[in-house]
Amino acid sequence: MIIVSCSKGAHLGRKIAKKSGAGYTAIKTGRFPDGEIYLRFLKDVKGKIVVLVQSFYGDIDGLIVETLFAAATARDLGAKKVLLAAPYFPYFRQDKSFHDGECVSLHVIGHLFDKYFDKIIVVDPHLHRENTLQHVFKTESSRLTANPLIAMYIQKHFRTPVLIGPDWESYKWARKVAEMINAESSILEKKRYSSHNVKVRLRRRIEMENKEAIIVDDIISTGHTILETIKNIKKLNPKKIICICVHGIFTENALEKIRKAGASVISTNTIPSAVSEIDVSGLIANSL
Ligand code: R5P
């Protein structure tokens, strides 16, 4: 087996190789003068199980093309199998036509990746309207969760945590993690009007004085969901507010905005950032 980092996968690829005892290489990528993608394997992958590692952030669409090119090239070079470890998989939030005429991007992407991979490994996919990864990919897939790692982090760093989920969908993280560490939890109610307009409200009063309010969600993107949640939680006078997410996209200065609102932020390294304190490489290595 050989772990092959794509252009945004090196922060995890190296560690996954070390922890799994597999070989390691990174593909060479670049751009032709007209913007087209250049890609080259630097090690022989013939007869090997190739695990591509890619984290989809930044130029997501360019990275999709790069990843498919890498898979096709590995196959051309004689790889025995081609797997993808994509801890954050993009387009899962566009999982239905919310308005007439909209593309259900998740299904298009799913079918596209099916053709190139023998197996796809994802950490905490944003599965809401689709329940399982098998509804997204026809090829073999594996759904991992960072919940035990988040639970361990909270146990190590906080003494009186109360876990908060910003919306019903977040029970999969907030409530599940709370159950793992025997902590209280509460799920708030969210209404999303647009990408930048969300309203969150408390469904019931929670005892929070002298406790640490730990908001847990799968994704922080623009930060609006978290900012609205912080606004509500502040009224309850917690000792501290901490936001923990699996996938820290942090677009539009979300990190700064959340810190300004008086909360600290922690994420895993499915997408690397200054607050990626929880490492998912072992989780992925163990699944190979
Ligand atoms: C929504 O269902 C997700 O779980 C997150 O709450 C959402 O994607 C966060 O987005 P934003 O940070 O842009 O509010």
Boltz pocket constraint, residues with backbone or C-beta under 6 A from the ligand:
constraints:
  - pocket:
      binder: B
      contacts: [[A, 166], [A, 169], [A, 170], [A, 195], [A, 198], [A, 217], [A, 218], [A, 219], [A, 220], [A, 221], [A, 222], [A, 223], [A, 224], [A, 225], [A, 226]]
      max_distance: 6.0
